[in-house]
Amino acid sequence: MKNYDIIYFDIDDTLFDFTISEQEAFKKVFSKYNLLNNLKLYEKSYREINKVLWEDLERGKISLVELGSERFRRLFLEHELEMDAVVFNQDYLKFLGQQTYLVQGAEKVIEALSHKRLAIITNGYTDVQTSRINHSFLEGKFEHIIISESTGFQKPQAEIFDYAFNKLQITEKSNVLMVGDSLTSDIQGGINYGIDTCWFNPKYKENTTNLKPTYEINQLEHLLQIVK
């Protein structure tokens, strides 16, 4: 147990259950365009396409704006659907911004750590993330909410951590902890920046990388055993 004064949280699949949120938004947007037939097939293709594009984003190969419509452009091309990918993505993001499903234990952990300085660092769209937070239990629980689209940088880039440290006026790294579910984004970014990291791994995924998080937890509540 260590006395961390400042804790940065990732949001998707760390505090929000993004899998459920994504499924709900995906179903709603495809329903709007009367494309519910073969939804499971579209969803499978989308996940594969989206995963590749988000990895490209982390490597700086594509911008967030490009990613949004490109994932649907590729999906529609693969399944021979005549749709406007830009408009479709805009509608999808609106539906996504309405989803506020929390990971089990999120409320308990945030309440228990309310005496700490808490902030969010998330890769994503400003309007979507802000809407989800403002319509959930998480509203008002964080000193700052740092969103990649607003900063122009994304995890694991050092610049987004520079931005976050500047926002909270932090000069000492030893009492800062980064908590997140992504090894390549949250953990890689934290390690590169020289701060302690906690990998939230509820599905017991194998760590096939060379990254060594300071801590690993499988339930969010176990974070309370780490933070003094």
N, C-alpha and C positions, 0 to 999 in steps of 0.2 A: 504494500500500500504506500502510495506517495501523495504528497500534498500538492496536487495540481491546482493552480488558482484559475487557469483559463482553459476551457475545453472548446475546441472547434468540432462541430458535428457536420458530417455529410447529411444529406436529407433523404435521397431516394434509396430505398432498401436498407436504410439505417434507422430513420425515424418514421418515414412514410413507407407503407407497403406498396412499392411501385408496380409489382407484378399485377396486383388486383386493380390498381388505378389504371394501368395501361390497358388491361383487358376491358374494363368498363368503357373507357374512352374510345377504344378501337371498335367495340360493338356499337356504340352510339353513333359514331360517324359513318360507319358502314350501313347502319340502319337508316340514317338520314338520306343516303343515296340509293336505298333499296338494293343493297348488295350483300344481304345476309346469307344468300346461298354461297356455299364454299367458304364460309367465314373462317373455319378452322384452317383450311388450306392457306388462305390469305395471311392469317395470323402467323402461321409457321414460317412462311416466306419472309414476312415483315421482320420477324425477330432475327432471322439470319442476316438479312440486309442491314437492319438497324445496328446490330452488334458490330459489324465490320465498319460501318460509318462512324460509330462512336469511338472505336479504336483509332480510326483515321483522325478524328477530332483531337484526341489526346496526343497524337503525334504531330499535330499542327498541319495535317495534309488537307484539311477541309474546314470551312468556317461553320459556325452553328446555324447561320441563316441558310447556307447551302445544304447542310445536312437535312434540315426539315423537309424541304420539297424533294430532295434527291432520293430519300428513302421510298417515298411514294411513287416517284417517277420510275424507279427501278421495279417496284412492285407491280405497277400497272403494265409496264413493258413485259414483264415476265408472264403475266396472266392475260395479256391482250385486252386490257380494259381502257376504254377511251374516256379518261378523266383528266381534269386539270389538277396536277400535283400540288401546285402552289396554293390554290383555293382549298383543296382537300386537307392539306396540312394545317392551314389556318383554322379550319373547322375542328380538326382533331385536337389542336392545342387548346381551343376553347373548352372542349369537353374534358380534356385532361386537367385543366385548371379548376374543375369542379370536384375533383376526386380528393378526398381527405382521409383515406384509410391509413391508420397508424399501425406500426409494427407493435406486436405484443410487448408490453412493458415500457413503451415510450413515455406514457404519461407519468408513470411511477418514477422513472429515472430522472426526467426533467424536473419534476417537483422536488425530488430528493436532492438535486444539485442546484436548486434555485439560489443558494447562497454563494455559488461560484459565478465567475464571469463566463457566460455561455454565448457562443456565436455560431453561425452557420457558414460553411463554405460549400457551395453547390455548383456543379456544372449543369447548366440548363437555361431555360428561357425565363427572363425576368417576370413577365406578366403571369406565366403559368405558376412559377414557384411562389410568387407573392400572393396570388389568389388562393392557392392551396393552404399556405400558412395562415393567411388572414381569416380563413373560414374553418379553422381547426383549433384544437386545444393549444397548438403551438404559438398562437398569436400572442405577442407581447412577452414571450419567454426569453428572447434573445437580445443581447446588447446590439448586435449588428447582424444583418443577413447579407452575405456577400455572394452574388450570383455572377457566374462567368460572363453572361451576355452583357451585363452592366459594366464589368471591369475591362472586357476585351481580352481577357486571359482565362485559361481553364486549368484545373488540376490535371497533370502534376506540375505545371509550369511554376517556376519560383515566383514569377511576377504576381500571381494571384495571392500567394502567401505574403509577399511584400505589401500588397494592398491591404490584406487582412490585418497584418501586424501594425501597419500605419493607422488603420481605423481604430484599433484598440489601444494604440500608443504603447505597444509592447517593446521592451528593449531586452528582456531576458527570456531565452528560449527554454531554459531548464524546467520551468513550471507550466509549460504548455503541452497539451495532449490533443492529437488529431484522432477522431473516431470515425471510422467509415467501413463500408463493405467491399470497396474495390481495392485490390492490391495494386493495380496499375495506375490508379488515379489518386485515391486518398493516401494509401500507404507509401507508394512511390514518392508522391509529392512531399509528404511529411518527412520521410527519410532524407530525401535530397535537401530539404530545408534545415535539417538538423534538429527536428523536434521529435518527441516520443510519439508513437503511434499505437492505436488499438484497432486490430482487424476484427470486425464483426462478421462472423462466419456461421450463421445459423444453419446452413445446409451442409456443414462439415466438408466443404470443398477441400481438395488437396492443393496445397501450395506448391505449384510446379515451377515457381520463379526462384530467383536468387534473393528475393526480398525477405527480410526478417523483421516483422513488426515487433515492437516492444512487448505487446500483449496480444493474445487472441482470445476472443470470447464467442460463445455460441448462443448465449441469451443476453439480451441487452441489459437486464438487471445485474448481470455479473460485473458490469462496469462499476457498480457501487462498491465492489470488493477491491477494486484497483485504486479508485480515487478516494483519498482520505477526506 
